[in-house]
Amino acid sequence: MADRLWVLGSAGWMPAAGRETSCLLVELGDELVMLDAGTGVANLALASEVLERHDRLGIVLSHYHLDHVVGLMYLKRFVAEMRVDVYGPGIPVYPRSTAAYVADLLQDALYSAGSEGFAREVRYHDYAGRDFCVGNIPIAVRAQHHSAPSFELRLADAVTYATDTAFRASDWHTAAPTKVLLHECWQVEDKDPRHTSAEALAAGLPTNRFERTLLVHQNPEWDQTARATVERIAQRHGMELARDGMVLDL
């Protein structure tokens, strides 16, 4: 079976215009990894066939903002019989562990299954801002520039995922190449210092290091003019806007 990536959620903040919030599914060999767990988890229905091939799932969170974790409460529909390992930045990057933050989100008053009841077995891990492995897949971690600690995640030589970060061209001068880069694009011009603009990516991202560059964490407040401008900038510089339901061979 070919290695693959499913784009399940390509929006930021909230679902809009047919896009759910941040969630990607990656199958590499005999491992299955989810990157972030926004409302895009609901689109796991598009990958039901791949779920049937696995009895465990690794979920790696770039950070804990709600649009990246709220889909954890949707998982029970899809992974009730699986073992799930959830990896988050945790201590000492944050003052509390991944298990504690998820337990707050999935507390009994808000979600009846709780933080350990959505799968056959659930385990929590803090990657603490350092490289680690999910099964036999090495995950390289790099700190980003955001309002709360967030992390770029690189899965072997297959996928780089960088969302919820300001863009600094100097960070990418020595970036390891991967087959696919998924980078956030929140604005047309540099206005919000916590996020990335299409203009900054066009000016400073070395897209030649990646076979394909997709823009994710798209802003639900874009109107048609803004989206058309981002699409035009992206196409001119060898990038494209991700869309929910995309499946890429790796």
PyMOL commands that set and color helices and strands:
alter all, ss='L'
color gray80, all
select helices_A, chain A and resi 39-51+66-68+70-74+76-79+98-105+169-172+198-204+207-209+224-236
alter helices_A, ss='H'
color red, helices_A
select strands_A, chain A and resi 4-9+23-28+31-35+56-60+83-88+121-126+132-134+137-143+151-155+159-162+178-184+210-216+240-241+247-249
alter strands_A, ss='S'
color yellow, strands_A
deselect
rebuild
show_as cartoon
